[in-house]
């Protein structure tokens, strides 16, 4: 049984502290009969949530595999809802390009500005990035995603460069970090995919 007390969420013997700050970026997953008191037929969801909590405690990204449909997204959003964690979401299709994952150029007040996309916002602000349909990603965006996941690095169109917090600390000791942006230590990625495709 899942329970929330003093913003500590426990499923079985695994506990994780949630955040109290209210935000519109905290998802609200559709409730299952009885809210947090999950019925017996949803034990697979509880098992998935418990596993996700274990991965979060270890500060590891996760990849959920399952059948096509909304169930994986529901579990990812339920996880973030329980913990009060803010979410940035990207639905990946065959048409998803680098600009959809990095920055887009927009005209604002007569000048061109670069607007951060969800992966960049999640990395900078310490949010959870949910990538759905990862198996549909084209080969040209896979190196970009891989670099963000493994190294926590990404070069942006506005000349900024995202890098891991540990590397940012080392470079900060050496000099100016004007265009280097440290990825937030709470940044976490939940990738969703179907094993039957790609």
QUIPE-V57634 format. One record per residue. N is the residue number from 1. RES is the residue in three letters. SS is DSSP state (H for helix, E for strand, - for the rest). Layout:
N;RES;SS
N;RES;SS
This chain:
1;UNK;-
2;UNK;E
3;UNK;E
4;UNK;E
5;UNK;E
6;UNK;-
7;UNK;-
8;UNK;E
9;UNK;E
10;UNK;E
11;UNK;E
12;UNK;-
13;UNK;-
14;UNK;E
15;UNK;E
16;UNK;E
17;UNK;E
18;UNK;-
19;UNK;-
20;UNK;-
21;UNK;-
22;UNK;-
23;UNK;-
24;UNK;-
25;UNK;-
26;UNK;E
27;UNK;-
28;UNK;-
29;UNK;-
30;UNK;-
31;UNK;-
32;UNK;-
33;UNK;-
34;UNK;-
35;UNK;-
36;UNK;-
37;UNK;-
38;UNK;-
39;UNK;-
40;UNK;H
41;UNK;H
42;UNK;H
43;UNK;H
44;UNK;H
45;UNK;H
46;UNK;H
47;UNK;H
48;UNK;H
49;UNK;H
50;UNK;H
51;UNK;H
52;UNK;H
53;UNK;H
54;UNK;H
55;UNK;H
56;UNK;H
57;UNK;H
58;UNK;-
59;UNK;-
60;UNK;-
61;UNK;-
62;UNK;E
63;UNK;E
64;UNK;E
65;UNK;E
66;UNK;-
67;UNK;-
68;UNK;-
69;UNK;-
70;UNK;-
71;UNK;H
72;UNK;H
73;UNK;H
74;UNK;H
75;UNK;H
76;UNK;H
77;UNK;H
78;UNK;H
79;UNK;H
80;UNK;H
81;UNK;H
82;UNK;H
83;UNK;H
84;UNK;-
85;UNK;-
86;UNK;E
87;UNK;E
88;UNK;E
89;UNK;E
90;UNK;E
91;UNK;E
92;UNK;-
93;UNK;-
94;UNK;-
95;UNK;-
96;UNK;-
97;UNK;-
98;UNK;H
99;UNK;H
100;UNK;H
101;UNK;H
102;UNK;-
103;UNK;E
104;UNK;E
105;UNK;E
106;UNK;E
107;UNK;E
108;UNK;E
109;UNK;-
110;UNK;-
111;UNK;E
112;UNK;E
113;UNK;E
114;UNK;E
115;UNK;E
116;UNK;E
117;UNK;-
118;UNK;H
119;UNK;H
120;UNK;H
121;UNK;H
122;UNK;H
123;UNK;H
124;UNK;H
125;UNK;H
126;UNK;-
127;UNK;-
128;UNK;E
129;UNK;E
130;UNK;E
131;UNK;E
132;UNK;E
133;UNK;-
134;UNK;H
135;UNK;H
136;UNK;H
137;UNK;-
138;UNK;-
139;UNK;H
140;UNK;H
141;UNK;H
142;UNK;H
143;UNK;H
144;UNK;H
145;UNK;H
146;UNK;H
147;UNK;H
148;UNK;H
149;UNK;H
150;UNK;H
151;UNK;-
152;UNK;-
153;UNK;-
154;UNK;E
155;UNK;E
156;UNK;-
157;UNK;-
158;UNK;-
159;UNK;-
160;UNK;-
161;UNK;E
162;UNK;E
163;UNK;E
164;UNK;-
165;UNK;H
166;UNK;H
167;UNK;H
168;UNK;H
169;UNK;H
170;UNK;H
171;UNK;H
172;UNK;H
173;UNK;H
174;UNK;H
175;UNK;-
176;UNK;-
177;UNK;-
178;UNK;-
179;UNK;-
180;UNK;E
181;UNK;E
182;UNK;E
183;UNK;-
184;UNK;-
185;UNK;-
186;UNK;-
187;UNK;-
188;UNK;E
189;UNK;E
190;UNK;E
191;UNK;E
192;UNK;E
193;UNK;E
194;UNK;-
195;UNK;-
196;UNK;-
197;UNK;-
198;UNK;-
